[in-house]
Amino acid sequence: MLKRCVLLALLGIAFAPLAAAAQGRPIGLAERKGGRDHALELELDFSSITIDPPLAAAEVTYTTLLPKLYGSFGLTETLELEAQLTTIYAGYSPEGAEGDSTFELANPYVALFYAKRTDRSVARIGGGVALPVLDAEGYGMAPFQGAATRGLMDMWLYVPEALSFVIPVQLQVRATTLVLGVDAALALTINTGEGDLEDDDDVEVPLQAGALAGAALGDVTLGLRLQVATLLTADGDNTQVSALPFVQADLDGGGFIHGGVLVNLDEPLGVLGDDNLFEVWAVRVGGGTRF
């Protein structure tokens, strides 16, 4: 189903006028100490893409905003419940013509993790589900713009009329000032709509992985996250590599803030290569509190 959405979006740009809850915050070591403590976070991604002729009949600007609310709740010493609510503002403005825009609720996501935490490490494995809430009617570019702004990470949030089951894993360690982390997620996305999709489009299998390295300088951490997302069941180039340089600060009283720039690197959405139809990069800011 996502393959069909991506294909339609690419064709639309060519002949007419584009990243688990655990991956929202770059560093998660201080997010929870283990046990019955909790965290809330608000995050925002912004991207703006301009398509010029001859790829479009006239210059067109695509704008995307992704406000997201995360919640992490300690149920026991080893069980953690996470929830994510994402919204999508997507619009396009063709030069000399009237544009269009929409504000949509993406697929809500909830996951239960088994976690082992210390002051210097965290290891988590869980199971999650994304509910089929996103509607593709109206301005149909919204799902694709949302996924592109995140580097195709967490695809299950942006697939219209799809129920997804996700298995996320995460490991982070800190040694003196060095912070290292890896994470991955495998999903099964099932079409729940009543469209005329072919049988091989009814189920998709997204796979994603990421790695980060950072330097913790007191309460401030500087780092770089590299990530890759792909759709195992789709034909063609559905693999996207992206990078996120970031800075994060832990505040007094349990608060934290972070910011970064996500840059898609290779085809189909990246800044490198000669065959990209367009280049997508996004500004990301966020903050929250632990309690």
C-alpha positions as semicolon CSV with decimal commas, in nm:
position;residue;x (nm);y (nm);z (nm)
1;M;0,000;0,000;0,000
2;L;0,282;0,242;0,085
3;K;0,445;0,146;-0,244
4;R;0,134;0,262;-0,426
5;C;0,131;0,593;-0,233
6;V;0,498;0,658;-0,309
7;L;0,453;0,577;-0,676
8;L;0,155;0,810;-0,708
9;A;0,346;1,089;-0,538
10;L;0,646;1,051;-0,766
11;L;0,430;1,049;-1,075
12;G;0,242;1,354;-0,954
13;I;0,563;1,552;-0,911
14;A;0,710;1,437;-1,240
15;F;0,411;1,522;-1,457
16;A;0,247;1,803;-1,257
17;P;0,301;2,026;-1,007
18;L;0,721;1,443;-0,144
19;A;1,133;0,904;1,014
20;A;0,928;0,369;1,708
21;A;0,851;0,595;1,996
22;A;1,195;0,505;2,131
23;Q;1,358;0,689;1,841
24;G;1,200;1,029;1,898
25;R;1,466;1,155;2,137
26;P;1,825;1,095;2,019
27;I;1,965;0,995;2,361
28;G;1,748;0,793;2,599
29;L;1,977;0,711;2,891
30;A;1,846;0,982;3,122
31;E;1,490;0,960;2,993
32;R;1,397;0,712;3,265
33;K;1,600;0,570;3,553
34;G;1,397;0,250;3,567
35;G;1,102;0,162;3,785
36;R;0,791;0,369;3,824
37;D;0,903;0,699;3,675
38;H;0,767;0,860;3,361
39;A;0,848;1,104;3,080
40;L;0,649;1,326;2,846
41;E;0,786;1,494;2,534
42;L;0,664;1,722;2,256
43;E;0,854;1,714;1,927
44;L;0,820;1,899;1,596
45;D;0,965;1,826;1,251
46;F;0,955;2,082;0,970
47;S;1,047;2,044;0,604
48;S;0,995;2,259;0,295
49;I;1,067;2,128;-0,055
50;T;1,062;2,333;-0,375
51;I;1,020;2,155;-0,710
52;D;1,125;2,350;-1,019
53;P;1,055;2,292;-1,389
54;P;1,096;2,068;-1,582
55;L;0,995;1,831;-1,298
56;A;0,679;2,036;-1,253
57;A;0,477;2,262;-1,481
58;A;0,563;2,553;-1,248
59;E;0,754;2,602;-0,926
60;V;0,581;2,417;-0,639
61;T;0,661;2,428;-0,267
62;Y;0,565;2,137;-0,040
63;T;0,554;2,220;0,333
64;T;0,526;1,963;0,614
65;L;0,489;1,999;0,991
66;L;0,484;1,695;1,219
67;P;0,386;1,775;1,580
68;K;0,431;1,464;1,796
69;L;0,351;1,381;2,157
70;Y;0,542;1,099;2,329
71;G;0,471;0,938;2,662
72;S;0,685;0,685;2,851
73;F;0,546;0,528;3,167
74;G;0,719;0,289;3,406
75;L;0,480;0,014;3,504
76;T;0,728;-0,199;3,700
77;E;1,106;-0,215;3,742
78;T;1,133;-0,379;3,398
79;L;0,813;-0,300;3,206
80;E;0,765;0,030;3,023
81;L;0,463;0,150;2,828
82;E;0,514;0,402;2,548
83;A;0,259;0,591;2,340
84;Q;0,301;0,825;2,045
85;L;0,046;1,057;1,887
86;T;0,157;1,221;1,561
87;T;-0,023;1,478;1,351
88;I;0,057;1,587;0,995
89;Y;0,019;1,931;0,845
90;A;0,091;1,900;0,472
91;G;0,043;2,157;0,200
92;Y;0,161;2,259;-0,142
93;S;0,178;2,603;-0,303
94;P;0,217;2,613;-0,682
95;E;0,346;2,939;-0,827
96;G;0,065;3,145;-0,972
97;A;-0,211;2,904;-0,868
98;E;-0,416;2,808;-0,565
99;G;-0,261;2,542;-0,343
100;D;-0,403;2,292;-0,100
101;S;-0,332;2,175;0,254
102;T;-0,459;1,937;0,519
103;F;-0,415;1,856;0,887
104;E;-0,437;1,484;0,963
105;L;-0,399;1,254;1,261
106;A;-0,138;0,989;1,184
107;N;-0,173;0,632;1,309
108;P;-0,149;0,631;1,692
109;Y;0,120;0,399;1,824
110;V;0,155;0,220;2,157
111;A;0,424;-0,027;2,267
112;L;0,512;-0,235;2,573
113;F;0,884;-0,284;2,646
114;Y;1,086;-0,514;2,865
115;A;1,376;-0,293;2,976
116;K;1,695;-0,332;3,173
117;R;1,836;0,005;3,284
118;T;2,141;0,120;3,474
119;D;2,299;0,465;3,510
120;R;2,527;0,378;3,215
121;S;2,316;0,159;2,986
122;V;1,970;0,066;2,868
123;A;1,852;-0,239;2,674
124;R;1,492;-0,275;2,559
125;I;1,282;-0,508;2,347
126;G;0,911;-0,469;2,292
127;G;0,600;-0,514;2,089
128;G;0,389;-0,233;1,950
129;V;0,077;-0,168;1,747
130;A;-0,016;0,126;1,521
131;L;-0,390;0,173;1,476
132;P;-0,548;0,239;1,131
133;V;-0,656;0,601;1,182
134;L;-0,487;0,798;0,902
135;D;-0,724;0,871;0,614
136;A;-0,588;0,914;0,262
137;E;-0,891;1,101;0,128
138;G;-0,861;1,466;0,033
139;Y;-0,506;1,593;-0,010
140;G;-0,340;1,254;-0,064
141;M;0,022;1,372;-0,042
142;A;0,011;1,402;0,339
143;P;0,122;1,043;0,420
144;F;0,414;1,060;0,179
145;Q;0,526;1,405;0,297
146;G;0,515;1,284;0,658
147;A;0,723;0,974;0,585
148;A;0,974;1,170;0,375
149;T;1,025;1,428;0,651
150;R;1,123;1,145;0,887
151;G;1,356;0,976;0,638
152;L;1,099;0,695;0,585
153;M;1,149;0,591;0,948
154;D;0,845;0,463;1,139
155;M;0,654;0,405;0,815
156;W;0,366;0,244;1,002
157;L;0,264;0,585;1,133
158;Y;0,207;0,721;0,782
159;V;0,040;0,435;0,592
160;P;-0,331;0,516;0,540
161;E;-0,588;0,262;0,652
162;A;-0,328;0,016;0,784
163;L;-0,296;-0,183;1,106
164;S;0,068;-0,246;1,198
165;F;0,244;-0,476;1,444
166;V;0,596;-0,370;1,539
167;I;0,891;-0,536;1,717
168;P;1,139;-0,265;1,830
169;V;1,475;-0,322;2,004
170;Q;1,720;-0,068;2,148
171;L;2,062;-0,068;2,318
172;Q;2,256;0,235;2,447
173;V;2,570;0,253;2,658
174;R;2,779;0,536;2,804
175;A;3,149;0,519;2,893
176;T;3,284;0,842;3,046
177;T;3,191;1,101;2,780
178;L;3,122;0,857;2,493
179;V;2,764;0,752;2,420
180;L;2,691;0,472;2,171
181;G;2,358;0,325;2,065
182;V;2,189;0,096;1,815
183;D;1,821;0,028;1,750
184;A;1,606;-0,156;1,500
185;A;1,241;-0,235;1,430
186;L;1,057;-0,483;1,210
187;A;0,688;-0,431;1,130
188;L;0,400;-0,605;0,961
189;T;0,160;-0,353;0,804
190;I;-0,183;-0,483;0,702
191;N;-0,420;-0,293;0,476
192;T;-0,762;-0,248;0,639
193;G;-0,920;-0,034;0,365
194;E;-1,177;-0,128;0,105
195;G;-0,974;-0,027;-0,198
196;D;-0,899;-0,240;-0,501
197;L;-0,541;-0,321;-0,401
198;E;-0,385;-0,635;-0,537
199;D;-0,322;-0,919;-0,296
200;D;0,052;-0,854;-0,279
201;D;-0,018;-0,498;-0,164
202;D;-0,235;-0,598;0,132
203;V;0,066;-0,669;0,357
204;E;0,393;-0,475;0,370
205;V;0,704;-0,538;0,583
206;P;0,899;-0,225;0,684
207;L;1,245;-0,272;0,837
208;Q;1,462;0,000;0,990
209;A;1,783;0,035;1,189
210;G;1,985;0,316;1,341
211;A;2,313;0,384;1,518
212;L;2,432;0,688;1,709
213;A;2,751;0,818;1,862
214;G;2,770;1,115;2,094
215;A;2,989;1,305;2,336
216;A;2,833;1,384;2,674
217;L;2,985;1,714;2,790
218;G;2,827;1,767;3,127
219;D;2,455;1,821;3,076
220;V;2,496;1,873;2,701
221;T;2,536;1,590;2,447
222;L;2,654;1,641;2,088
223;G;2,616;1,355;1,846
224;L;2,529;1,205;1,512
225;R;2,265;0,945;1,433
226;L;2,273;0,739;1,110
227;Q;1,964;0,544;1,008
228;V;1,825;0,336;0,725
229;A;1,467;0,238;0,644
230;T;1,340;0,002;0,377
231;L;1,027;-0,176;0,262
232;L;1,113;-0,543;0,218
233;T;0,799;-0,630;0,021
234;A;0,815;-0,351;-0,238
235;D;0,992;-0,346;-0,574
236;G;1,239;-0,079;-0,679
237;D;1,447;0,154;-0,464
238;N;1,258;0,174;-0,134
239;T;1,564;0,205;0,091
240;Q;1,644;0,545;0,241
241;V;1,961;0,635;0,433
242;S;1,960;0,951;0,644
243;A;2,171;1,131;0,904
244;L;2,072;1,338;1,206
245;P;2,335;1,562;1,371
246;F;2,188;1,665;1,707
247;V;2,244;1,848;2,033
248;Q;2,066;1,766;2,357
249;A;2,063;1,928;2,699
250;D;1,936;1,791;3,031
251;L;1,787;2,062;3,251
252;D;1,736;2,098;3,623
253;G;1,420;1,942;3,759
254;G;1,404;1,656;3,507
255;G;1,355;1,860;3,190
256;F;1,536;1,811;2,860
257;I;1,552;1,978;2,518
258;H;1,705;1,866;2,189
259;G;1,739;1,977;1,830
260;G;1,885;1,852;1,506
261;V;1,871;1,846;1,128
262;L;1,769;1,528;0,949
263;V;1,928;1,497;0,604
264;N;1,825;1,225;0,362
265;L;2,146;1,113;0,196
266;D;2,083;0,881;-0,098
267;E;1,805;0,805;-0,345
268;P;1,511;0,836;-0,359
269;L;1,495;1,145;-0,134
270;G;1,856;1,236;-0,065
271;V;2,096;1,519;-0,131
272;L;2,356;1,287;-0,291
273;G;2,338;1,124;-0,632
274;D;2,231;1,239;-0,976
275;D;1,894;1,063;-1,009
276;N;1,704;1,216;-0,716
277;L;1,386;1,394;-0,823
278;F;1,407;1,613;-0,512
279;E;1,603;1,657;-0,188
280;V;1,437;1,633;0,153
281;W;1,586;1,757;0,478
282;A;1,407;1,857;0,797
283;V;1,461;2,058;1,115
284;R;1,370;1,876;1,437
285;V;1,321;2,028;1,784
286;G;1,180;1,875;2,098
287;G;1,161;1,895;2,472
288;G;0,997;1,734;2,769
289;T;1,014;1,643;3,134
290;R;1,058;1,340;3,359
291;F;0,844;1,293;3,666
